[in-house]
Amino acid sequence: MGLFSKWEMKPKDYDRIVDTNLPDHDKELNQSQYDRKLGLNMAYDARKVINGSLKIEEFHNIYSSSLTKEFGRYYAADGPEIKQNSTGPKWVMVIDLKKCVGCDTCTVSCKAENRTPPGISYNVVMESLEGDFPNIKAVNLPRPCMQCDKPACVQVCPTRATYKMENGIVAIDNDRCIGCRYCIVACPYGARSFDFGDSYEQEMQGCNDVTSPEYGVERGGRKDGKTPIGTVRKCSFCFHRLQRGEEPACVETCIGDARFFGDINDPNSVVSKLAASPRAFRLKEELGTQPSVIYLR
């Protein structure tokens, strides 16, 4: 144990855990009705746009004609210009990895709050055994959506269904999403899932009596309250709860008090102070996505 106590995880070690849990890009796009090669190439170049090695104008010049041909009337060349909210809140989540006990309460509470279908969890806790025997340590890495300031998923979306709000949350307009899955491939954190339309109605009586807050009448979704099958879903920091002045479900229920949520624009907020800690880091910082989820190691 003495040898092990001197060893500690580095940010790159956590990046590796994320990489081992990413979805199979070929499998995702092989199930899409849209051009597989186009999706892979766009995802690759979108990350180059994010890190500054490819200009956005060049990106559009490369793919505009292909997107018009592939998506026709669904293709939206220009999305709304999103400016960072300098006066309102910029929501950020801080997760203290030394407090996380790997209980999966965040996963369960998120699933119950957002009524996600079988196989879809917005909050997952990745687990890994690190070190060399006998000096081995179990590491937990919770992963919601990173709500990136420079999201690759927004860059590749041909219909502009995925967009970034002024408060920093990356959202999906499911009335515009056509389920091409390009965003799933572009996301370097594996935080997006395709909705096949499955439900728990065969297992739980009345499971559909309560609609998902993403699609219910209160969010301006489908009037029948049902999930729009064939679209993409993701964590939204429980935006419907934020509108009521509440914290995300995963933050409220964390039994280890490992999660903190607040406005990083407020210098006196807890998240602002924690983000300045020498323990603070973001996943895959070299990509330039600037995640709004900050970890403490």
C-alpha positions, 0 to 999 in steps of 0.5 A: 500500500505504501507504493500505491499511495504515491501513485495517483491518477492523472487527467490523461488516465481519466481520458483513457477511461472515457475512450474505452467506453465510447460507442462503436462509430462504425456500428452507429453509422451502419445503422443510419440511413444516411451517408456513413463516410460523410458522418465520419469525415465531418466528425473528424473535421468538426474536432479540427474546427473546435481546436482551431486547426480548420477554419469554419469557412473551410469546413462549410466549403468542404461539406456544403454540397455533400450535405445539400445532396444527402439531406435535401430540405432538412439541411440547415446551413446556418444555425442561430448565432449563440453568444455567451451570456455575460449577464445571466448564469453560465451553468457548470457542474463540478464533480469531486472524484475523491468523494464519488463512491460509485453508488450509481445513485446519479444514474438511477435518479437521472433515469427516473427524473428524465424517464429515459427508455431501456438502454439509455442513461444520461448519467453513467459512472465508468469504472476502472481498475488502475495500477499494478497488482497488488497495488490496485485501485478502483476508480469511478468516473461519473460522466454526464453530458459535458455541455461543451462551450465549443461542442463538436456535436453542434458543428456536425448537426445538418439540421441544426437540431443540436444547439447551444443556449446562452446559459451554456447548455447544449440542447436538442430540438427533437422536432428538427432531429432526423436521427442521422447519428453524426453527433453521436460519432462527433461527441468525444465523450460518448454522451449521446444515445439513439432512441429506438422507441423502446419503453418499459410498458411491458414491464411496469404498469402505467410507466407511460402515465408520466411523460418525459420532461423533454417531450411533455407539453411543458417543454413544447414537445409532442402533444401526445407526450410520447417519445419521438422515435428515431432521434438522439437524446442526452443530458440537459443538466435537467433544464426543466428543473433549473427553470423551477429553481431546482438543481439537476437530479443527480446533484440533489441525490448524490449521497457522497455530496460529490456534485456541485452545481451553479453559475460560474459567472458568479465569482462568489459561487461554490463552483467558481471557487472549486473550478479554481482549485489546483485539483480541477481539470476537464476531460480531453482538454487538448481538444478545445471543447471547453467542457462545463463539467469540471472534475476534482482529482 
